């Protein structure tokens, strides 16, 4: 080892065997970084360090941080099904089912919750990500409500949109802003409080 060579540089990571393995390692590291630090706070160098590769290699796979962020936004299919299942059956208990399903997806399995929380944090400071989040809610949540209700489509769409705003606000308060009373509240307690409000919007009493 010369005077100009350090152990770190001697072990400097490069291309790993197997393109798919390397790409997945980068995506895994990026997902955790975006979820923890948000879009603005995450750097390509930080992701590369977590993945054990050079930053230049990250850029070979993903041309920008924006493209990398978009790539990690894939959500497991079972999470999408969870949204739809909340609207199945009659209106009795609909509000509680919807709130529980929403919190399960956003605060449950890290495979789902981490990319969604990353998207939510990114939406606050990045218009492109904001559009992605709106699109996700429109397609995965609002559409499920409209498809499952027999009321006027425009009215159902508006009601589902109101509920989406309510529940996103709840998640922001708990997981992004960190409002202490919300962050420390037990999930079942929140469901008991918020469920009737959601019920009154989605399925108002005659």
N, C-alpha and C positions, 0 to 999 in steps of 0.2 A: 504494500500500500504506500503510495507516495504522500508527500506532505500536503498535496492538494486534493487528496482523495479521502473522503470520510466514509465511515461504515454505512451511513444513510445513502450516500451517492453510489456506493458499491452495490447496494441492494436495491437500487432505484427500480421501481416496477416498470414493466413494459407491456407489450401485447401478451395476453394470456393465451394458452392453447385453446382454440375453439371460440369462434366468433360469437356464437349464441350464449356461451357461458359468460364471456366478458360483458356482453350487452346486458345480460340479466343482472350481473353484479353491479353494474352502473345504475340500472333502474332501481334495484333494491336500495342502494345507498342514497339515491336521489329522493326516493319516496320518503325515507326517514328524515332526510335533511329538510325537505320542503314542509313536512308536517311539523317539525320541531321549530324551524326558523322562519317559515313563510317564504314567499317568493323573493322579496327584496333581500332578506338576510342570508339567503343561500348563495354559495359561490360554486363555480365549476371546480375550483381547486379543492374546496372542502369535500365535494362529492367524490372527486378523484381519490383523495386521500382515504376516504372511508371505503372505497371500492378496491383500493390497492393498485391503482393504475395511474398513468400520467394524465395530466389535464388535457394534453393534446390528443390523447386517445379518446377521451370523452367527446371531444369536438369532432373526431372522425366519425363517431356514431351519430351524434346529435349536433347540428350546426350552431345551435344557440341554446342558452338557458331556457328560452321560451319553448323551443321545440322539445327539449328534454322534459320540461314541466308537463307539456301536453301528452307526452308519451307515458308518464306515470299516472295519468288520470283514469286508466282502465279500472273498472269496478267489477268484482266478481258477479257472475250471473245470479247467484242466490240472493245477493243483496237487492237486486232489481226485483226479483220475485217477491221479496219481503214487502216491498211497497204495495204491490198489487194485492197480495193476500190480506192486507189490512182493510181493504175495501170490500172484501167478499162477505156474503151473508147479509142479514138485515141491518137496520140502522141502530138497533139496540147495542150500546157500548161502542159505537163506531168511533167516537172521539178518543176514547181511551186506547183503542186498537191502533189508531193512526199515530197518536203521540208515542206509544210504546214502540211501534215499528220504526218510527223516525229516529228515536233515541238509540234503539238497538243498532241501527245502521251507522249512525254518526259517532256513537261512542262504544261500539262493541268490538267485533273482530278487527284487529289492526290492519288486516289486508284490505278492509273496506274503509275503516275510519281514518286511517292515516292519509290516503289520497284525497278523501273528501275534506278533511280539515286543512290540508295543504291548499286545496282549491278555494276554500272559504277564506283563509288568510290572504291568499294571493288576490282574491277578488276585491279586497279592500284597497289595494294600491295599484292594481293592474287592470285596465279596462278589458283587455283580451280575456283575462281569466274571469273577470266579472261576467262577461258574455258566456263563457263556458259554464259557469255556475248557473246562470239563469237558464241556459239551454238544458242543463242536467235536470233541474227542478221541473221545467216545463215538460220534458219528455218522460221522466221517471216518476214524478209525483202527481203533477196536475193531470196528465193524460190518464193516469190510473183512476183518479177520482171521477173524471168526466165519463170514462168508459163504463164505470160500475154503477153510476147513478142514473135514474130514469127521468130526472127533471130536465128542464130546458138546458141545452148544451151551453149556451152563453152564460146562463146563470150559474151552472155548475162549474164552469171554467173560472168565473170570478170568485166564487166561494172557495174553490181549491187554491186559487192564487192568494187569497187572504190568509188561509191557513198556512200555506207555505211560508209567507212572510212572518207569521207568528212563530212558527217552529224554527226557522232559520235564526230569528232574533233570539230565541231561547238558547240555541246552540252557540251563537256568538257570545251571549252573556256568560255561559258556562265555560266554554273552551277557548275563547279568543280574548275577550275583555277581562274575564276572570272576576265577574261580580261575585263577591264572597258568598252572599246568601244563595245564589244560584249554583255556584260551583260546589258548595258544600252540601247542598240539598240531596236527599236520597231520591233516586230515580222514581220510585213508586209514589213518593209524596208529590213530586212534580206532575206525574201522570194523573194523580187524583185531582190536582188543582187545575191543570191545563186541559185535561180531557173534556170536561163539561163545556168549556169555552169553544173548543174545536167542534164538539158535537152541535152546539148551537149555530155554528156557521155552516157546517156541512149538511146537517139534517135538522133544521129548525122544527120545533113542535108546531103542528097545525094551529 
